Each structure stands twice: as C-alpha cells, then as structure tokens.
Amino acid sequence: MPDSDLPAKLGKPAERALAAAGIHRLADLTAWTERDLAALHGVGPTAIAELRAASAESNQSFA
C-alpha cells in the first residue's frame, strides 16, 4: 500500500481487507480490537500477529 506503515509481510487478502475497512496506517488500528480485525475476511492469525508486533514496535496498541 502506498504511504502505509503496515507490515510488508502481510498477505494480499489481509491488505485488501484492511484497505476496504479504511485501515492504511498502524495508527488506524488504535480504533479496532483484535477480535474486530480477525472478523474481517482475509485477516487471519498470522496477519493479526504481524500487526500486533508492528504496533508494539511503534508503541501503539489495538483498542
């Protein structure tokens, strides 16, 4: 995703699901719970783990 700080390792289905939900940056994740993200079609346990790690590295967290 252009102008995104989301992990580059995310799979294409997860990238598309996040983009469709309006999530383009790690800061956007602060309004979402892990459970809500996991409910998005294309966002599985691996994507959640990648997002959790990237958020922690940037001192952010899920809602």
mmCIF file of the N, C-alpha and C atoms, coordinates in Angstrom:
data_MODEL
# 
_entry.id   MODEL 
# 
loop_
_atom_site.group_PDB 
_atom_site.id 
_atom_site.type_symbol 
_atom_site.label_atom_id 
_atom_site.label_alt_id 
_atom_site.label_comp_id 
_atom_site.label_asym_id 
_atom_site.label_entity_id 
_atom_site.label_seq_id 
_atom_site.pdbx_PDB_ins_code 
_atom_site.Cartn_x 
_atom_site.Cartn_y 
_atom_site.Cartn_z 
_atom_site.occupancy 
_atom_site.B_iso_or_equiv 
_atom_site.pdbx_formal_charge 
_atom_site.auth_seq_id 
_atom_site.auth_comp_id 
_atom_site.auth_asym_id 
_atom_site.auth_atom_id 
_atom_site.pdbx_PDB_model_num 
ATOM 1   N N  . MET A 1 1  ? 0.838   -1.178  0.000  1.00 0.00 ? 1  MET A N  1 
ATOM 2   C CA . MET A 1 1  ? 0.000   0.000   0.000  1.00 0.00 ? 1  MET A CA 1 
ATOM 3   C C  . MET A 1 1  ? 0.884   1.243   0.000  1.00 0.00 ? 1  MET A C  1 
ATOM 4   N N  . PRO A 1 2  ? 0.617   2.143   -0.895 1.00 0.00 ? 2  PRO A N  1 
ATOM 5   C CA . PRO A 1 2  ? 1.425   3.360   -0.902 1.00 0.00 ? 2  PRO A CA 1 
ATOM 6   C C  . PRO A 1 2  ? 1.171   4.192   0.357  1.00 0.00 ? 2  PRO A C  1 
ATOM 7   N N  . ASP A 1 3  ? 2.208   4.830   0.852  1.00 0.00 ? 3  ASP A N  1 
ATOM 8   C CA . ASP A 1 3  ? 2.122   5.687   2.037  1.00 0.00 ? 3  ASP A CA 1 
ATOM 9   C C  . ASP A 1 3  ? 1.559   4.947   3.250  1.00 0.00 ? 3  ASP A C  1 
ATOM 10  N N  . SER A 1 4  ? 1.962   3.709   3.405  1.00 0.00 ? 4  SER A N  1 
ATOM 11  C CA . SER A 1 4  ? 1.480   2.891   4.511  1.00 0.00 ? 4  SER A CA 1 
ATOM 12  C C  . SER A 1 4  ? 2.658   2.450   5.366  1.00 0.00 ? 4  SER A C  1 
ATOM 13  N N  . ASP A 1 5  ? 2.424   2.349   6.667  1.00 0.00 ? 5  ASP A N  1 
ATOM 14  C CA . ASP A 1 5  ? 3.458   1.818   7.546  1.00 0.00 ? 5  ASP A CA 1 
ATOM 15  C C  . ASP A 1 5  ? 3.052   0.444   8.086  1.00 0.00 ? 5  ASP A C  1 
ATOM 16  N N  . LEU A 1 6  ? 2.057   -0.175  7.437  1.00 0.00 ? 6  LEU A N  1 
ATOM 17  C CA . LEU A 1 6  ? 1.654   -1.525  7.814  1.00 0.00 ? 6  LEU A CA 1 
ATOM 18  C C  . LEU A 1 6  ? 2.770   -2.497  7.423  1.00 0.00 ? 6  LEU A C  1 
ATOM 19  N N  . PRO A 1 7  ? 2.872   -3.629  8.096  1.00 0.00 ? 7  PRO A N  1 
ATOM 20  C CA . PRO A 1 7  ? 3.951   -4.584  7.798  1.00 0.00 ? 7  PRO A CA 1 
ATOM 21  C C  . PRO A 1 7  ? 3.938   -5.036  6.337  1.00 0.00 ? 7  PRO A C  1 
ATOM 22  N N  . ALA A 1 8  ? 5.114   -5.084  5.742  1.00 0.00 ? 8  ALA A N  1 
ATOM 23  C CA . ALA A 1 8  ? 5.246   -5.503  4.348  1.00 0.00 ? 8  ALA A CA 1 
ATOM 24  C C  . ALA A 1 8  ? 4.950   -6.995  4.186  1.00 0.00 ? 8  ALA A C  1 
ATOM 25  N N  . LYS A 1 9  ? 5.045   -7.761  5.273  1.00 0.00 ? 9  LYS A N  1 
ATOM 26  C CA . LYS A 1 9  ? 4.831   -9.211  5.211  1.00 0.00 ? 9  LYS A CA 1 
ATOM 27  C C  . LYS A 1 9  ? 3.364   -9.614  5.134  1.00 0.00 ? 9  LYS A C  1 
ATOM 28  N N  . LEU A 1 10 ? 2.446   -8.669  5.274  1.00 0.00 ? 10 LEU A N  1 
ATOM 29  C CA . LEU A 1 10 ? 1.024   -9.015  5.242  1.00 0.00 ? 10 LEU A CA 1 
ATOM 30  C C  . LEU A 1 10 ? 0.667   -9.635  3.896  1.00 0.00 ? 10 LEU A C  1 
ATOM 31  N N  . GLY A 1 11 ? -0.185  -10.610 3.928  1.00 0.00 ? 11 GLY A N  1 
ATOM 32  C CA . GLY A 1 11 ? -0.653  -11.223 2.696  1.00 0.00 ? 11 GLY A CA 1 
ATOM 33  C C  . GLY A 1 11 ? -1.602  -10.287 1.961  1.00 0.00 ? 11 GLY A C  1 
ATOM 34  N N  . LYS A 1 12 ? -1.745  -10.514 0.677  1.00 0.00 ? 12 LYS A N  1 
ATOM 35  C CA . LYS A 1 12 ? -2.619  -9.674  -0.146 1.00 0.00 ? 12 LYS A CA 1 
ATOM 36  C C  . LYS A 1 12 ? -4.065  -9.682  0.346  1.00 0.00 ? 12 LYS A C  1 
ATOM 37  N N  . PRO A 1 13 ? -4.632  -10.838 0.746  1.00 0.00 ? 13 PRO A N  1 
ATOM 38  C CA . PRO A 1 13 ? -6.013  -10.799 1.246  1.00 0.00 ? 13 PRO A CA 1 
ATOM 39  C C  . PRO A 1 13 ? -6.157  -9.896  2.478  1.00 0.00 ? 13 PRO A C  1 
ATOM 40  N N  . ALA A 1 14 ? -5.180  -9.936  3.367  1.00 0.00 ? 14 ALA A N  1 
ATOM 41  C CA . ALA A 1 14 ? -5.219  -9.087  4.564  1.00 0.00 ? 14 ALA A CA 1 
ATOM 42  C C  . ALA A 1 14 ? -5.081  -7.622  4.173  1.00 0.00 ? 14 ALA A C  1 
ATOM 43  N N  . GLU A 1 15 ? -4.176  -7.332  3.249  1.00 0.00 ? 15 GLU A N  1 
ATOM 44  C CA . GLU A 1 15 ? -4.009  -5.947  2.783  1.00 0.00 ? 15 GLU A CA 1 
ATOM 45  C C  . GLU A 1 15 ? -5.309  -5.410  2.205  1.00 0.00 ? 15 GLU A C  1 
ATOM 46  N N  . ARG A 1 16 ? -5.964  -6.218  1.371  1.00 0.00 ? 16 ARG A N  1 
ATOM 47  C CA . ARG A 1 16 ? -7.223  -5.775  0.752  1.00 0.00 ? 16 ARG A CA 1 
ATOM 48  C C  . ARG A 1 16 ? -8.312  -5.581  1.803  1.00 0.00 ? 16 ARG A C  1 
ATOM 49  N N  . ALA A 1 17 ? -8.390  -6.489  2.773  1.00 0.00 ? 17 ALA A N  1 
ATOM 50  C CA . ALA A 1 17 ? -9.407  -6.378  3.817  1.00 0.00 ? 17 ALA A CA 1 
ATOM 51  C C  . ALA A 1 17 ? -9.189  -5.131  4.662  1.00 0.00 ? 17 ALA A C  1 
ATOM 52  N N  . LEU A 1 18 ? -7.954  -4.865  5.021  1.00 0.00 ? 18 LEU A N  1 
ATOM 53  C CA . LEU A 1 18 ? -7.650  -3.689  5.821  1.00 0.00 ? 18 LEU A CA 1 
ATOM 54  C C  . LEU A 1 18 ? -7.954  -2.410  5.046  1.00 0.00 ? 18 LEU A C  1 
ATOM 55  N N  . ALA A 1 19 ? -7.555  -2.374  3.782  1.00 0.00 ? 19 ALA A N  1 
ATOM 56  C CA . ALA A 1 19 ? -7.817  -1.194  2.957  1.00 0.00 ? 19 ALA A CA 1 
ATOM 57  C C  . ALA A 1 19 ? -9.320  -0.951  2.813  1.00 0.00 ? 19 ALA A C  1 
ATOM 58  N N  . ALA A 1 20 ? -10.073 -2.020  2.615  1.00 0.00 ? 20 ALA A N  1 
ATOM 59  C CA . ALA A 1 20 ? -11.527 -1.887  2.473  1.00 0.00 ? 20 ALA A CA 1 
ATOM 60  C C  . ALA A 1 20 ? -12.162 -1.358  3.757  1.00 0.00 ? 20 ALA A C  1 
ATOM 61  N N  . ALA A 1 21 ? -11.544 -1.644  4.901  1.00 0.00 ? 21 ALA A N  1 
ATOM 62  C CA . ALA A 1 21 ? -12.045 -1.182  6.188  1.00 0.00 ? 21 ALA A CA 1 
ATOM 63  C C  . ALA A 1 21 ? -11.515 0.218   6.537  1.00 0.00 ? 21 ALA A C  1 
ATOM 64  N N  . GLY A 1 22 ? -10.705 0.783   5.658  1.00 0.00 ? 22 GLY A N  1 
ATOM 65  C CA . GLY A 1 22 ? -10.164 2.120   5.899  1.00 0.00 ? 22 GLY A CA 1 
ATOM 66  C C  . GLY A 1 22 ? -8.919  2.145   6.756  1.00 0.00 ? 22 GLY A C  1 
ATOM 67  N N  . ILE A 1 23 ? -8.260  1.008   6.868  1.00 0.00 ? 23 ILE A N  1 
ATOM 68  C CA . ILE A 1 23 ? -7.038  0.908   7.674  1.00 0.00 ? 23 ILE A CA 1 
ATOM 69  C C  . ILE A 1 23 ? -5.847  0.958   6.730  1.00 0.00 ? 23 ILE A C  1 
ATOM 70  N N  . HIS A 1 24 ? -5.105  2.063   6.804  1.00 0.00 ? 24 HIS A N  1 
ATOM 71  C CA . HIS A 1 24 ? -3.956  2.253   5.920  1.00 0.00 ? 24 HIS A CA 1 
ATOM 72  C C  . HIS A 1 24 ? -2.650  2.468   6.680  1.00 0.00 ? 24 HIS A C  1 
ATOM 73  N N  . ARG A 1 25 ? -2.784  2.775   7.965  1.00 0.00 ? 25 ARG A N  1 
ATOM 74  C CA . ARG A 1 25 ? -1.610  3.039   8.793  1.00 0.00 ? 25 ARG A CA 1 
ATOM 75  C C  . ARG A 1 25 ? -1.783  2.349   10.141 1.00 0.00 ? 25 ARG A C  1 
ATOM 76  N N  . LEU A 1 26 ? -0.684  2.122   10.834 1.00 0.00 ? 26 LEU A N  1 
ATOM 77  C CA . LEU A 1 26 ? -0.744  1.490   12.147 1.00 0.00 ? 26 LEU A CA 1 
ATOM 78  C C  . LEU A 1 26 ? -1.612  2.296   13.110 1.00 0.00 ? 26 LEU A C  1 
ATOM 79  N N  . ALA A 1 27 ? -1.581  3.609   13.003 1.00 0.00 ? 27 ALA A N  1 
ATOM 80  C CA . ALA A 1 27 ? -2.393  4.452   13.889 1.00 0.00 ? 27 ALA A CA 1 
ATOM 81  C C  . ALA A 1 27 ? -3.879  4.168   13.726 1.00 0.00 ? 27 ALA A C  1 
ATOM 82  N N  . ASP A 1 28 ? -4.296  3.720   12.547 1.00 0.00 ? 28 ASP A N  1 
ATOM 83  C CA . ASP A 1 28 ? -5.707  3.386   12.321 1.00 0.00 ? 28 ASP A CA 1 
ATOM 84  C C  . ASP A 1 28 ? -6.141  2.196   13.168 1.00 0.00 ? 28 ASP A C  1 
ATOM 85  N N  . LEU A 1 29 ? -5.200  1.365   13.554 1.00 0.00 ? 29 LEU A N  1 
ATOM 86  C CA . LEU A 1 29 ? -5.529  0.165   14.328 1.00 0.00 ? 29 LEU A CA 1 
ATOM 87  C C  . LEU A 1 29 ? -5.958  0.472   15.757 1.00 0.00 ? 29 LEU A C  1 
ATOM 88  N N  . THR A 1 30 ? -5.644  1.670   16.238 1.00 0.00 ? 30 THR A N  1 
ATOM 89  C CA . THR A 1 30 ? -5.986  2.001   17.621 1.00 0.00 ? 30 THR A CA 1 
ATOM 90  C C  . THR A 1 30 ? -7.498  2.074   17.836 1.00 0.00 ? 30 THR A C  1 
ATOM 91  N N  . ALA A 1 31 ? -8.261  2.151   16.759 1.00 0.00 ? 31 ALA A N  1 
ATOM 92  C CA . ALA A 1 31 ? -9.720  2.196   16.873 1.00 0.00 ? 31 ALA A CA 1 
ATOM 93  C C  . ALA A 1 31 ? -10.346 0.811   16.730 1.00 0.00 ? 31 ALA A C  1 
ATOM 94  N N  . TRP A 1 32 ? -9.531  -0.206  16.542 1.00 0.00 ? 32 TRP A N  1 
ATOM 95  C CA . TRP A 1 32 ? -10.014 -1.570  16.297 1.00 0.00 ? 32 TRP A CA 1 
ATOM 96  C C  . TRP A 1 32 ? -9.511  -2.524  17.376 1.00 0.00 ? 32 TRP A C  1 
ATOM 97  N N  . THR A 1 33 ? -10.343 -3.482  17.738 1.00 0.00 ? 33 THR A N  1 
ATOM 98  C CA . THR A 1 33 ? -9.894  -4.553  18.625 1.00 0.00 ? 33 THR A CA 1 
ATOM 99  C C  . THR A 1 33 ? -9.349  -5.683  17.764 1.00 0.00 ? 33 THR A C  1 
ATOM 100 N N  . GLU A 1 34 ? -8.558  -6.549  18.365 1.00 0.00 ? 34 GLU A N  1 
ATOM 101 C CA . GLU A 1 34 ? -8.051  -7.717  17.625 1.00 0.00 ? 34 GLU A CA 1 
ATOM 102 C C  . GLU A 1 34 ? -9.218  -8.572  17.135 1.00 0.00 ? 34 GLU A C  1 
ATOM 103 N N  . ARG A 1 35 ? -10.224 -8.693  17.958 1.00 0.00 ? 35 ARG A N  1 
ATOM 104 C CA . ARG A 1 35 ? -11.383 -9.512  17.593 1.00 0.00 ? 35 ARG A CA 1 
ATOM 105 C C  . ARG A 1 35 ? -12.085 -8.940  16.358 1.00 0.00 ? 35 ARG A C  1 
ATOM 106 N N  . ASP A 1 36 ? -12.248 -7.620  16.311 1.00 0.00 ? 36 ASP A N  1 
ATOM 107 C CA . ASP A 1 36 ? -12.890 -6.983  15.163 1.00 0.00 ? 36 ASP A CA 1 
ATOM 108 C C  . ASP A 1 36 ? -12.048 -7.154  13.896 1.00 0.00 ? 36 ASP A C  1 
ATOM 109 N N  . LEU A 1 37 ? -10.741 -7.020  14.043 1.00 0.00 ? 37 LEU A N  1 
ATOM 110 C CA . LEU A 1 37 ? -9.857  -7.211  12.889 1.00 0.00 ? 37 LEU A CA 1 
ATOM 111 C C  . LEU A 1 37 ? -9.929  -8.646  12.383 1.00 0.00 ? 37 LEU A C  1 
ATOM 112 N N  . ALA A 1 38 ? -9.935  -9.594  13.305 1.00 0.00 ? 38 ALA A N  1 
ATOM 113 C CA . ALA A 1 38 ? -9.979  -11.007 12.933 1.00 0.00 ? 38 ALA A CA 1 
ATOM 114 C C  . ALA A 1 38 ? -11.287 -11.353 12.229 1.00 0.00 ? 38 ALA A C  1 
ATOM 115 N N  . ALA A 1 39 ? -12.322 -10.567 12.462 1.00 0.00 ? 39 ALA A N  1 
ATOM 116 C CA . ALA A 1 39 ? -13.606 -10.817 11.816 1.00 0.00 ? 39 ALA A CA 1 
ATOM 117 C C  . ALA A 1 39 ? -13.609 -10.389 10.346 1.00 0.00 ? 39 ALA A C  1 
ATOM 118 N N  . LEU A 1 40 ? -12.618 -9.600  9.948  1.00 0.00 ? 40 LEU A N  1 
ATOM 119 C CA . LEU A 1 40 ? -12.537 -9.177  8.551  1.00 0.00 ? 40 LEU A CA 1 
ATOM 120 C C  . LEU A 1 40 ? -12.100 -10.354 7.695  1.00 0.00 ? 40 LEU A C  1 
ATOM 121 N N  . HIS A 1 41 ? -12.803 -10.587 6.613  1.00 0.00 ? 41 HIS A N  1 
ATOM 122 C CA . HIS A 1 41 ? -12.466 -11.683 5.713  1.00 0.00 ? 41 HIS A CA 1 
ATOM 123 C C  . HIS A 1 41 ? -11.099 -11.410 5.099  1.00 0.00 ? 41 HIS A C  1 
ATOM 124 N N  . GLY A 1 42 ? -10.152 -12.300 5.327  1.00 0.00 ? 42 GLY A N  1 
ATOM 125 C CA . GLY A 1 42 ? -8.799  -12.149 4.800  1.00 0.00 ? 42 GLY A CA 1 
ATOM 126 C C  . GLY A 1 42 ? -7.769  -11.849 5.879  1.00 0.00 ? 42 GLY A C  1 
ATOM 127 N N  . VAL A 1 43 ? -8.242  -11.503 7.074  1.00 0.00 ? 43 VAL A N  1 
ATOM 128 C CA . VAL A 1 43 ? -7.329  -11.204 8.178  1.00 0.00 ? 43 VAL A CA 1 
ATOM 129 C C  . VAL A 1 43 ? -7.355  -12.390 9.139  1.00 0.00 ? 43 VAL A C  1 
ATOM 130 N N  . GLY A 1 44 ? -6.279  -13.157 9.128  1.00 0.00 ? 44 GLY A N  1 
ATOM 131 C CA . GLY A 1 44 ? -6.195  -14.346 9.962  1.00 0.00 ? 44 GLY A CA 1 
ATOM 132 C C  . GLY A 1 44 ? -5.197  -14.172 11.087 1.00 0.00 ? 44 GLY A C  1 
ATOM 133 N N  . PRO A 1 45 ? -4.911  -15.252 11.794 1.00 0.00 ? 45 PRO A N  1 
ATOM 134 C CA . PRO A 1 45 ? -3.991  -15.204 12.943 1.00 0.00 ? 45 PRO A CA 1 
ATOM 135 C C  . PRO A 1 45 ? -2.591  -14.692 12.595 1.00 0.00 ? 45 PRO A C  1 
ATOM 136 N N  . THR A 1 46 ? -2.105  -15.045 11.420 1.00 0.00 ? 46 THR A N  1 
ATOM 137 C CA . THR A 1 46 ? -0.767  -14.589 11.026 1.00 0.00 ? 46 THR A CA 1 
ATOM 138 C C  . THR A 1 46 ? -0.754  -13.084 10.831 1.00 0.00 ? 46 THR A C  1 
ATOM 139 N N  . ALA A 1 47 ? -1.767  -12.558 10.165 1.00 0.00 ? 47 ALA A N  1 
ATOM 140 C CA . ALA A 1 47 ? -1.855  -11.106 9.954  1.00 0.00 ? 47 ALA A CA 1 
ATOM 141 C C  . ALA A 1 47 ? -2.002  -10.383 11.284 1.00 0.00 ? 47 ALA A C  1 
ATOM 142 N N  . ILE A 1 48 ? -2.822  -10.920 12.181 1.00 0.00 ? 48 ILE A N  1 
ATOM 143 C CA . ILE A 1 48 ? -3.002  -10.301 13.495 1.00 0.00 ? 48 ILE A CA 1 
ATOM 144 C C  . ILE A 1 48 ? -1.664  -10.254 14.239 1.00 0.00 ? 48 ILE A C  1 
ATOM 145 N N  . ALA A 1 49 ? -0.910  -11.340 14.184 1.00 0.00 ? 49 ALA A N  1 
ATOM 146 C CA . ALA A 1 49 ? 0.393   -11.380 14.856 1.00 0.00 ? 49 ALA A CA 1 
ATOM 147 C C  . ALA A 1 49 ? 1.345   -10.344 14.263 1.00 0.00 ? 49 ALA A C  1 
ATOM 148 N N  . GLU A 1 50 ? 1.362   -10.211 12.947 1.00 0.00 ? 50 GLU A N  1 
ATOM 149 C CA . GLU A 1 50 ? 2.216   -9.209  12.288 1.00 0.00 ? 50 GLU A CA 1 
ATOM 150 C C  . GLU A 1 50 ? 1.807   -7.797  12.699 1.00 0.00 ? 50 GLU A C  1 
ATOM 151 N N  . LEU A 1 51 ? 0.502   -7.540  12.718 1.00 0.00 ? 51 LEU A N  1 
ATOM 152 C CA . LEU A 1 51 ? 0.005   -6.220  13.099 1.00 0.00 ? 51 LEU A CA 1 
ATOM 153 C C  . LEU A 1 51 ? 0.296   -5.917  14.564 1.00 0.00 ? 51 LEU A C  1 
ATOM 154 N N  . ARG A 1 52 ? 0.157   -6.935  15.423 1.00 0.00 ? 52 ARG A N  1 
ATOM 155 C CA . ARG A 1 52 ? 0.443   -6.762  16.853 1.00 0.00 ? 52 ARG A CA 1 
ATOM 156 C C  . ARG A 1 52 ? 1.917   -6.405  17.053 1.00 0.00 ? 52 ARG A C  1 
ATOM 157 N N  . ALA A 1 53 ? 2.797   -7.123  16.375 1.00 0.00 ? 53 ALA A N  1 
ATOM 158 C CA . ALA A 1 53 ? 4.235   -6.874  16.517 1.00 0.00 ? 53 ALA A CA 1 
ATOM 159 C C  . ALA A 1 53 ? 4.612   -5.485  15.997 1.00 0.00 ? 53 ALA A C  1 
ATOM 160 N N  . ALA A 1 54 ? 4.070   -5.123  14.845 1.00 0.00 ? 54 ALA A N  1 
ATOM 161 C CA . ALA A 1 54 ? 4.383   -3.799  14.274 1.00 0.00 ? 54 ALA A CA 1 
ATOM 162 C C  . ALA A 1 54 ? 3.840   -2.689  15.158 1.00 0.00 ? 54 ALA A C  1 
ATOM 163 N N  . SER A 1 55 ? 2.667   -2.885  15.714 1.00 0.00 ? 55 SER A N  1 
ATOM 164 C CA . SER A 1 55 ? 2.082   -1.879  16.611 1.00 0.00 ? 55 SER A CA 1 
ATOM 165 C C  . SER A 1 55 ? 2.934   -1.719  17.862 1.00 0.00 ? 55 SER A C  1 
ATOM 166 N N  . ALA A 1 56 ? 3.370   -2.830  18.418 1.00 0.00 ? 56 ALA A N  1 
ATOM 167 C CA . ALA A 1 56 ? 4.207   -2.780  19.624 1.00 0.00 ? 56 ALA A CA 1 
ATOM 168 C C  . ALA A 1 56 ? 5.527   -2.052  19.353 1.00 0.00 ? 56 ALA A C  1 
ATOM 169 N N  . GLU A 1 57 ? 6.105   -2.301  18.190 1.00 0.00 ? 57 GLU A N  1 
ATOM 170 C CA . GLU A 1 57 ? 7.371   -1.634  17.837 1.00 0.00 ? 57 GLU A CA 1 
ATOM 171 C C  . GLU A 1 57 ? 7.198   -0.135  17.735 1.00 0.00 ? 57 GLU A C  1 
ATOM 172 N N  . SER A 1 58 ? 6.010   0.321   17.366 1.00 0.00 ? 58 SER A N  1 
ATOM 173 C CA . SER A 1 58 ? 5.764   1.763   17.239 1.00 0.00 ? 58 SER A CA 1 
ATOM 174 C C  . SER A 1 58 ? 5.030   2.323   18.445 1.00 0.00 ? 58 SER A C  1 
ATOM 175 N N  . ASN A 1 59 ? 5.043   1.562   19.546 1.00 0.00 ? 59 ASN A N  1 
ATOM 176 C CA . ASN A 1 59 ? 4.422   1.985   20.816 1.00 0.00 ? 59 ASN A CA 1 
ATOM 177 C C  . ASN A 1 59 ? 2.936   2.309   20.665 1.00 0.00 ? 59 ASN A C  1 
ATOM 178 N N  . GLN A 1 60 ? 2.232   1.507   19.884 1.00 0.00 ? 60 GLN A N  1 
ATOM 179 C CA . GLN A 1 60 ? 0.793   1.650   19.715 1.00 0.00 ? 60 GLN A CA 1 
ATOM 180 C C  . GLN A 1 60 ? 0.142   0.328   20.074 1.00 0.00 ? 60 GLN A C  1 
ATOM 181 N N  . SER A 1 61 ? -1.158  0.340   20.217 1.00 0.00 ? 61 SER A N  1 
ATOM 182 C CA . SER A 1 61 ? -1.859  -0.897  20.510 1.00 0.00 ? 61 SER A CA 1 
ATOM 183 C C  . SER A 1 61 ? -3.260  -0.854  19.932 1.00 0.00 ? 61 SER A C  1 
ATOM 184 N N  . PHE A 1 62 ? -3.885  -2.018  19.888 1.00 0.00 ? 62 PHE A N  1 
ATOM 185 C CA . PHE A 1 62 ? -5.268  -2.097  19.425 1.00 0.00 ? 62 PHE A CA 1 
ATOM 186 C C  . PHE A 1 62 ? -6.177  -1.475  20.482 1.00 0.00 ? 62 PHE A C  1 
ATOM 187 N N  . ALA A 1 63 ? -7.402  -1.208  20.085 1.00 0.00 ? 63 ALA A N  1 
ATOM 188 C CA . ALA A 1 63 ? -8.372  -0.632  21.036 1.00 0.00 ? 63 ALA A CA 1 
ATOM 189 C C  . ALA A 1 63 ? -8.649  -1.624  22.148 1.00 0.00 ? 63 ALA A C  1 
# 
